[in-house]
Amino acid sequence: MDLHVIETSMLPRAAHAYLMLLPDAPRFGAVFSEIQDESGPFDCAAAALNWLTHDYDTLREALDSATHHRDDLAWQLAETLWPLFLHHRHLVSPTVFADGAAAAARTAHTTDDPEHTRRHRLGQTNLLLKEIAARMKLGDIDTAETLLPAATALAGQLDSPMLQATAQAQHGQLARAHGSLTEALDFLRAALRLEEQGGTPRGASMRHRVLSLILRDLCLYDQAEIHLFLARDLLAATGDAKDHAQISEPLGTLYSLTGRHDEAVTELTRALTVFGELGSHYQATCHHQLALALERRAATTLHTDPPPDDTETNHDKTTQDRHRAALHRSRARELTPAPSAAGTAPTT
């Protein structure tokens, strides 16, 4: 593929798609500075994700060409594919980020400019951490654990609170995968402190959200709820529907576990609406949790006396909720890829 076309057309378009989907996420490619004053070709996140999805084969061809001829283009292209992995994990292999990190490392040795070298090192570390996150999300825990020490060391050398926070969070996710929940809390709290010192509101919100998941695992539901509300408050200024949906899903799950069934269904339906419009992987989780919430509500309704003026019987309500639960469970199965053969179960 023509390298000029990649540099002047495909890479900027992919960067615009990245910004539509992850406006505050870490990114270090020079292309993001070059396009910051442009309006961009996408009018919504769904359009950006749709382009990444349908043009992925072309993007991979561009990535392969760049890898053979222009490492600086290769690692920047790899960086822009992270949101596609998040929403369509079956499309993008973790090796995309591994190869991108290697390209960034090679590029760092080709310049005597300290600022350029630092940017390429930041890109390398970011992509290494993306590879680790991707492998954990796909259940390849052993490989992620092998890669993490080197990525953590690189992040520590670069004085980047965002990347250091990401590394600490990955240690926390590994500890959670191994069942060491107290250790996982310690790592996530360290990650949150780093985000608060030099990260972004979205990054801090993510750390609160994962802290809530660990606290939920520990059955500390009140504390988990506090962290979810803190996560939501940090996103209040952004109005980004995707980020808010990622709070609504665990909040709805928590409401369901604590018997607040109507609130659970409301939050989970809100999250499913957003992820359904995107066509995102996350809708499978929402369908699964909605099925559980509806089943719990049906079980509660069946053993509750109805209000005197309620014309709809408890039997009818129970039947409707169980029917809806069956539909959501079926849809979740359709959307869930086969379990990974490597490591343990995929993480969220």
Rosetta blueprint (number, residue, H / E / L):
1 M L
2 D L
3 L H
4 H H
5 V H
6 I H
7 E H
8 T H
9 S H
10 M H
11 L H
12 P H
13 R H
14 A H
15 A H
16 H H
17 A H
18 Y H
19 L H
20 M H
21 L H
22 L L
23 P L
24 D L
25 A L
26 P L
27 R L
28 F L
29 G L
30 A H
31 V H
32 F H
33 S H
34 E H
35 I L
36 Q L
37 D L
38 E L
39 S L
40 G L
41 P L
42 F L
43 D L
44 C L
45 A H
46 A H
47 A H
48 A H
49 L H
50 N H
51 W H
52 L H
53 T H
54 H H
55 D L
56 Y H
57 D H
58 T H
59 L H
60 R H
61 E H
62 A H
63 L H
64 D H
65 S H
66 A H
67 T H
68 H H
69 H H
70 R L
71 D H
72 D H
73 L H
74 A H
75 W H
76 Q H
77 L H
78 A H
79 E H
80 T H
81 L L
82 W H
83 P H
84 L H
85 F H
86 L H
87 H H
88 H L
89 R L
90 H L
91 L L
92 V L
93 S L
94 P L
95 T H
96 V H
97 F H
98 A H
99 D H
100 G H
101 A H
102 A H
103 A H
104 A H
105 A H
106 R H
107 T H
108 A H
109 H L
110 T L
111 T L
112 D L
113 D L
114 P H
115 E H
116 H H
117 T H
118 R H
119 R H
120 H H
121 R H
122 L H
123 G H
124 Q H
125 T H
126 N H
127 L H
128 L H
129 L H
130 K H
131 E H
132 I H
133 A H
134 A H
135 R H
136 M H
137 K H
138 L L
139 G L
140 D L
141 I H
142 D H
143 T H
144 A H
145 E H
146 T H
147 L H
148 L H
149 P H
150 A H
151 A H
152 T H
153 A H
154 L H
155 A H
156 G H
157 Q H
158 L L
159 D L
160 S L
161 P H
162 M H
163 L H
164 Q H
165 A H
166 T H
167 A H
168 Q H
169 A H
170 Q H
171 H H
172 G H
173 Q H
174 L H
175 A H
176 R H
177 A H
178 H L
179 G L
180 S L
181 L H
182 T H
183 E H
184 A H
185 L H
186 D H
187 F H
188 L H
189 R H
190 A H
191 A H
192 L H
193 R H
194 L H
195 E H
196 E H
197 Q H
198 G H
199 G L
200 T L
201 P H
202 R H
203 G H
204 A H
205 S H
206 M H
207 R H
208 H H
209 R H
210 V H
211 L H
212 S H
213 L H
214 I H
215 L H
216 R H
217 D H
218 L L
219 C L
220 L L
221 Y H
222 D H
223 Q H
224 A H
225 E H
226 I H
227 H H
228 L H
229 F H
230 L H
231 A H
232 R H
233 D H
234 L H
235 L L
236 A L
237 A L
238 T L
239 G L
240 D L
241 A H
242 K H
243 D H
244 H H
245 A H
246 Q H
247 I H
248 S H
249 E H
250 P H
251 L H
252 G H
253 T H
254 L H
255 Y H
256 S H
257 L H
258 T L
259 G L
260 R L
261 H H
262 D H
263 E H
264 A H
265 V H
266 T H
267 E H
268 L H
269 T H
270 R H
271 A H
272 L H
273 T H
274 V H
275 F H
276 G H
277 E H
278 L H
279 G L
280 S L
281 H L
282 Y H
283 Q H
284 A H
285 T H
286 C H
287 H H
288 H H
289 Q H
290 L H
291 A H
292 L H
293 A H
294 L H
295 E H
296 R H
297 R H
298 A H
299 A H
300 T H
301 T H
302 L H
303 H L
304 T L
305 D L
306 P L
307 P L
308 P L
309 D L
310 D L
311 T L
312 E L
313 T L
314 N H
315 H H
316 D H
317 K H
318 T H
319 T H
320 Q H
321 D H
322 R H
323 H H
324 R H
325 A H
326 A H
327 L H
328 H H
329 R H
330 S H
331 R H
332 A H
333 R H
334 E H
335 L H
336 T L
337 P L
338 A L
339 P L
340 S L
341 A L
342 A L
343 G L
344 T L
345 A L
346 P L
347 T L
348 T L
